[in-house]
Amino acid sequence: MERQSMNISQWVYWLERDSLLLAYYSEATDKFSSPSETGKKVHLFYIARPDKYLLSGESPERDGWGANDTYLNVSLDSNIEMTDASFWGQENDIPEQFHEALVARVIANGYERQAETLQLASYFINKYEVGVKEAKKYSYRGRDGSAIVISGGYDF
């Protein structure tokens, strides 16, 4: 089917530099335009990814962090870096009920280093994978327990 015979005027979105961009594509002009109507609601359903822990002297990966900002509940210094004193004060963004799965993965990594303990490694990897499945189910639920159904394409 040729492009000329298709009606493809529609709202489009894309993610760029930690921003959501929204536009209307017009087939007639072959251009994108910003939304011109006010009062319309846009519902965003997304999965938040946790920020990584920083080692002493590291800076957050994303732009926009300034001196004395708070990252993982720790204040950054004037160089926008993690200080030695603040390293142990970082708090994880992952909900507490999934911490055990993370520990299981760390234990499995330790057991994988020796051939005699590979069976123990597979046991802890299974525990980790069960925790990951539970975390994925949790991420697709409203915090009241109801399911969130998103129709359309997925980016993962």
C-alpha positions as CSV (number, residue, x, y, z in Angstrom):
1,M,0.0,0.0,0.0
2,E,1.4,3.4,-1.0
3,R,1.8,6.1,1.6
4,Q,-0.4,8.5,-0.5
5,S,-3.4,6.3,-0.1
6,M,-3.1,5.9,3.7
7,N,-4.5,8.4,6.2
8,I,-1.8,8.6,8.8
9,S,-2.6,11.9,10.6
10,Q,-2.4,11.1,14.3
11,W,-1.0,12.0,17.7
12,V,2.5,10.8,18.2
13,Y,5.0,10.7,21.1
14,W,8.6,9.9,21.6
15,L,11.2,9.9,24.4
16,E,14.3,12.0,24.1
17,R,16.8,13.2,26.7
18,D,14.6,12.2,29.7
19,S,11.6,14.0,28.2
20,L,8.3,13.0,26.8
21,L,7.5,14.8,23.6
22,L,4.0,15.0,22.2
23,A,3.0,16.2,18.7
24,Y,0.3,15.9,16.1
25,Y,1.4,14.7,12.7
26,S,-0.6,16.1,9.8
27,E,-0.6,14.1,6.6
28,A,-1.8,17.1,4.6
29,T,1.2,19.2,5.5
30,D,3.7,16.4,6.3
31,K,4.7,18.2,9.5
32,F,4.5,17.8,13.2
33,S,2.8,20.5,15.4
34,S,2.6,21.0,19.1
35,P,-0.7,20.5,20.9
36,S,-2.8,23.7,20.6
37,E,-5.8,22.7,22.7
38,T,-5.8,23.2,26.4
39,G,-7.7,21.3,29.0
40,K,-7.0,17.9,27.6
41,K,-5.8,15.2,30.0
42,V,-2.8,13.0,29.2
43,H,-2.5,9.8,31.3
44,L,1.0,8.4,31.5
45,F,1.6,4.8,32.5
46,Y,5.2,4.0,33.0
47,I,7.6,1.9,35.0
48,A,10.1,3.8,37.0
49,R,13.7,2.5,36.9
50,P,15.7,2.9,40.1
51,D,18.7,5.1,40.2
52,K,22.0,3.2,40.6
53,Y,24.1,3.5,43.7
54,L,27.0,5.9,43.4
55,L,30.6,5.2,44.6
56,S,32.6,7.9,46.3
57,G,33.5,10.5,43.7
58,E,30.8,9.5,41.1
59,S,28.1,11.8,39.8
60,P,24.5,10.9,38.7
61,E,24.3,9.8,35.1
62,R,21.4,12.1,34.2
63,D,21.6,15.8,33.6
64,G,20.0,18.4,35.8
65,W,21.6,17.5,39.1
66,G,23.0,20.5,40.9
67,A,25.3,21.1,43.9
68,N,23.6,20.2,47.2
69,D,20.8,18.3,45.5
70,T,19.5,15.1,47.1
71,Y,20.2,11.8,45.3
72,L,18.9,8.5,46.9
73,N,18.3,10.5,50.1
74,V,21.9,11.7,50.2
75,S,23.1,15.3,49.6
76,L,25.6,15.7,46.9
77,D,28.6,17.9,47.4
78,S,29.4,21.2,45.5
79,N,31.0,19.1,42.7
80,I,27.8,17.1,42.3
81,E,29.6,14.0,43.5
82,M,29.0,11.4,46.2
83,T,31.2,12.0,49.2
84,D,32.9,9.4,51.3
85,A,30.8,10.3,54.3
86,S,27.5,10.0,52.4
87,F,28.1,6.7,50.7
88,W,26.5,4.5,53.3
89,G,23.4,6.7,53.6
90,Q,22.1,5.9,50.1
91,E,18.6,4.4,50.1
92,N,17.4,2.0,47.4
93,D,14.4,2.9,45.2
94,I,13.3,-0.7,44.9
95,P,10.4,-1.6,47.2
96,E,11.5,-3.4,50.4
97,Q,9.5,-6.6,49.6
98,F,11.9,-7.3,46.7
99,H,15.2,-6.9,48.6
100,E,15.3,-10.6,49.4
101,A,15.4,-11.5,45.7
102,L,18.4,-9.1,45.2
103,V,20.2,-10.8,48.1
104,A,19.4,-14.2,46.6
105,R,21.1,-13.1,43.3
106,V,24.2,-11.9,45.2
107,I,24.4,-15.2,47.0
108,A,24.1,-17.1,43.7
109,N,26.9,-15.1,42.2
110,G,29.1,-16.1,45.2
111,Y,28.2,-19.8,44.8
112,E,28.8,-19.7,41.0
113,R,32.5,-19.2,41.6
114,Q,33.2,-22.8,42.7
115,A,32.2,-26.0,40.8
116,E,31.2,-27.8,44.1
117,T,28.5,-25.2,44.9
118,L,26.8,-24.8,41.5
119,Q,23.7,-26.6,42.7
120,L,23.3,-24.0,45.5
121,A,23.9,-21.3,42.9
122,S,21.0,-22.6,40.8
123,Y,18.7,-22.7,43.9
124,F,19.4,-19.1,44.7
125,I,19.0,-18.1,41.0
126,N,15.6,-19.7,41.0
127,K,14.7,-17.7,44.1
128,Y,15.9,-14.5,42.4
129,E,13.9,-15.3,39.2
130,V,10.7,-15.8,41.3
131,G,11.3,-12.4,42.9
132,V,11.8,-10.8,39.5
133,K,8.4,-12.2,38.3
134,E,6.7,-10.9,41.4
135,A,8.3,-7.5,40.9
136,K,7.1,-7.4,37.3
137,K,3.5,-8.3,38.4
138,Y,3.8,-5.5,41.1
139,S,4.9,-3.0,38.5
140,Y,1.8,-3.5,36.4
141,R,-0.6,-3.0,39.3
142,G,-2.1,0.1,40.8
143,R,-1.2,0.5,44.4
144,D,-4.8,-0.5,45.3
145,G,-4.2,-3.9,43.7
146,S,-6.2,-3.3,40.5
147,A,-4.6,-4.3,37.2
148,I,-3.5,-1.6,34.8
149,V,-4.2,-2.5,31.2
150,I,-2.3,-0.6,28.6
151,S,-3.4,-1.2,25.0
152,G,-1.0,-0.5,22.1
153,G,2.6,-1.0,21.5
154,Y,5.2,-1.7,24.1
155,D,8.8,-0.5,24.1
156,F,10.3,-3.5,25.9
